[in-house]
Amino acid sequence: MVSDLESFLPMASAIGRAIDLLHENKEKIRPFGINDLWLVRDCPRKAWYKMQSSRAITNYSQLKRIGNINNEIKRNVKTDLFGIGLTVKNQGKEVIALDPETGLMISGRADGILDNLEALNMGSKDHLLSISSCGERNEFTSLKEKGFEHWHLKHRIQVSIIAHLLKLTRIIVIVESRNDSQRYYERVKIDKILARRTLERCFTIMKMSCAPEKRKCQSCHQWEVKCCEYREECW
């Protein structure tokens, strides 16, 4: 009995330290959003600058408008899901990945978890619900033709990491076109390797004292550089 208690104490102490760091750093450290995690694979330097930056968003009004449209789409989709007998629980649930040594955090929110899928003969396991929108007609056509797995890496990373942190293995993906309100539905499996490696890479970049040396763009004259909000710092 005593040996069991002695073996548990270090574990309990580690859990306590991690929780203390979580609450302390919610005030001190701005978490890196799950929505931006694709940057650590696409352009690690931009991800590092974004982690360090507290500058205001330059296109805030446009992002707010798209955000309002997305919120309306999500409300409509959830209403339709409720109408066919499905339950969406834990709507807006916060998910956090925490480095217990440094207190660095990666955070995001789930659209919800789908329950009662037996009604559609899809088993009894909970599924992560992912609702997003698409503004480009050709992109939406590409999604319908190729499927979610071959669509934007950004969305695959986002849903895989949220599902991974919630310990879910299946995802119901719903994408609505902002042009004509068409919807695309797909049931996908979580990409655990993609989620785990992206989280590891993100924490590695967050701990760096300076930006990663290798640039994505080979010249400052490339269009990606001209459109990048961190071009002055990077070049």
N, C-alpha and C positions, 0 to 999 in steps of 0.2 A: 504493500500500500504506500509506504514511504517512498520507495523507489519510483513508483508511478508518479507521485506528486513531484519528486525532484526532476523527473524527465519532462514534466509538463511546464514547470516554472519558466525555463528559458523561452519556450514557445509562447507562453502567455505574455512574457515581457516583450518579446518581439512584436506581438500583435498590438500591445499597448503603445509601443513607440510609434508604430505605423499609424495608428489611429490619431495619436497626438500630433504627428507631423501633418496628417491630412487636415485637421482643423486649423492648425497654425498656418499652413501654407495656403489655405483657401483665402486668407486675408493678405498674404504676402506675395504669393506667386500666381501670375495669371496662367491658368491651365491652357494647354494647347488643344484646340478643338479637333474632335474626330473628323469633322468635315474637311479639315485641312491636311489630314494625314497622308493623302496621296502625294503631297509635295515632297515627302521624304524619299519617295521613289522616283518621282519625275525630275525634281531639281532640289537636291539637298541644301545647296547654298541659299536658295530662296526660302526654304523651310526654316533654316537657321535665322535668317534676317527677320522673318515673320515672328519667330519665337521671341526675339529680342525687342521687337518694335512695339510701341504703344501709340503710334500715329493714328490719326482718325482715318476712317475709310473715305476715300475720295469720291466714290460713286455710291454714296449712302442712299440717295433718293431712289436710284434704280434698283438697288438691292432690296430696299424696303418694299418697293412696288412688287417685285417678284416674290418676296417673302409673303406679302399679303395674298397674292394669287395662290401660292403653294398652300397656305393655311386654309384657304377656302376649299381647295381641291381635297385636302386631307379630311376636312369636315364632311364633305359630300361623300367621299369614299367610305368613311366610317359609318355614315348613315345608311348607305347601301348594304354594307356588310351586316349591320344590325338587322336590316330588313330581311335578309335571307337566313337569319337565325344564328349568326356568329356573334361571339362576344369579344370585344377588344378591351383587354385589361392592361393595367400599368401604362396608361397613355402618358407620354412625356417623361417616362422614368429616366432619371439620370444614371449614367454608367460612367465609372471612373477606373482608370488604370493608374496605379500609384507605384512609384519607385520608393520602397521603404527606406533606402539609405539616404536619399536626398530630399524626399518629399515632393519631387517633381510629379506633375499630374497631367494626364490626358483625359479629357472629358467630353461627353456628348449626351444626347437624349434619344431614346427609342420612340418611334411613332406608336408603338404598342405591341402587345403580345396577343396573338389570336388563340382563342379557346373554342371548345365545342366543335372541332373540325370533324367529329364523327358524323355530323349532319351531312357532310359532303363525301363521306366514305374515305377520309384522308387520315384516319388513325386518331389516336387520343393524345399524341404528343403536342405540346405547345409549339407554335411557330412564331418567329419574329415577324412583325408586319413592317414592311418598308414601303412608304408612299412618296413618290417624287414626280416631278413634271419635266417636260421636254419642250423647248421653244422652237427648235429647228425641225422643219418637216423631214429633211433628208436623214437627220439623226434618228428620228422616231421610226422612219421606214427601215433604217439599218437595224434598229433594235428588234423590230418585228421579224426581219429576215434572218438575223444572225443569233438572236437570243441574248439574254442578259450577260452570260459569261463572256461574250465577245464584244460587249458594249463598253462604256467608259470604265477604265480602271478605278477612277475616283469613287464611283458608286459601289463597285465590288468591294473595295477596301473598307468603305464606311459600313456597309451592312455586315460584312464578315467580322469586323472587329466588335461591333455592337452585339452581334449574336454570340461571339466568343466570350465576351465579358459577362453575358447573361447566361452562359452555359446552355445555349440552344444550338441545335444542329441543322434546323430547317428554317427557311425564310420564304415568306410569300411576298413577292415583289409586284407592286402595282405602279405603273408609270402612265401618267395622263399627258396627252398632247395639249399644250396651251393654245394651239391654233384651232383645233376642231373638237376638242374634248374626247377624242378616241382614247381608249385605255388598253394597256398591254398588261397581261397577267402571266406570272410564271412562278413555279415553285422550285427553289434552288437549294442546294446544300451549301453549308458554310465552307469556306476555304480556310481551314485552320492554319495551314502553313503560311498562307499569305497574311493572315491576321497576326500571327505570332511574330513573324519576321519583321513586319512593318512596325509593330510596337517596339521591338528590340532596337530597330534602326532609329526610330524616333527618339527613344530615351538616350541612345548614344549621341545623337546630334544635339539634344538638349543640354547634355553635360559638357559639350565642347566650349572652350573659351573663345574660339574664333571660328569663322565660317569654314566649312570643308573646302579644301584646296581646289578640287576639281570642279570646273564649270560645266554646265550642260551645253551652253553655247560657246562656240569657238571664236566668235567675233562679236564685238560690241555693235556691229552694223546689222546683225540679224534682227528680223522683225520681232522675235520673242523678247529681245533685250529692250527694244524701243517701247514695247508695251508693258514692261515689267516695272512695278512701283519701287523696286529696290535697285534699279540700274545704276544710280549714282554711287550707292554704297558698294555694290559688287564690282563696278568697273572704275 
